Amino acid sequence: MVEQLQLTQFPNLPVDLAQACEQALQATQLAMQAGYRRLLIEIIAPDLKPEVLARPFLELLQPPALVLFSDAGGAALAQREWDPIPDGIQLQSLSSRTQPSPDQSLLLVMPAVYGLDQVERVCQLVSGGDPSGLAAKGRDPKPVILLNPQLQDAATVGVGLAGRRLRQRFLSTFETSYYLRSLVEGALFRAYPDPWSVWQQEEPGLYSVLQTLAAQPTGEEVAELFRATAARDPWSGLQRFLRSLGR
């Protein structure tokens, strides 16, 4: 039997986007207090607008700070929707001319795969190249927060395996402070400092922890967990279905 790791700080899934953002703020602040300076936040949900998702996370930035969008339209829309913008925070679109200074905190909002080289460059300028993501001894670089990166299409930045390795190498320099993805049968969740957890939906709105893990599982590993559970308890799916009919 696989040992279950404990969920201590975040024992429950969020009920809506607002609570997910609140959890992500708390988890990322805890990771920053632990010394991490490259943080990854992913809240996977359909139709999320960059300016809506990013606004709560301005709280994480230490002015002077720079918020980068993947295009000029996103930056312009946020400029209008967020008025007034907190003092010391600039909004820009990411380009080859983007030049943050080492004293600026950085929030990258949904950077696109075609801008990966530019994303890497600006991250290097702010937080340096420490792959652990931890602040170097005697030096406290400003935090870099990567929010919902759109880097899945690895073929755009490389050929097959080479492209996937490029993406993975870059993301491996970040600590995942918060991750939430809804699945057909449940959810995949992580909030720092708790371990990763796979949740199974018992009935609409009711979830239970299926497995906790020390590292992020692959899609196939998650699918295998659900298959193994169904094999051990073939009636569970029918029971959930019958309960939902009775609601």
Secondary structure, 3 states (H helix, E strand, C coil): CCCCCCCCCCCCCCCCHHHHHHHHHHHHHHHHHCCECEEEEEEECCCCCHHHHHHHHHHHCCCCEEEEECCHHHHHHHHHHCCCCCCCEEEEECCCCCCCCCCCEEEEECCEHHHHHHHHHHHHHHHCCCCCCECCCCCCCCCEEEECCECCCHHHCCCCHHHHHHHHHHHCCCEEEEEEEECCCEEEEEECCCCEEEEEEEECCEEEEEEEECCCCCHHHHHHHHHHHHHHCCCHHHHHHHHHHCC
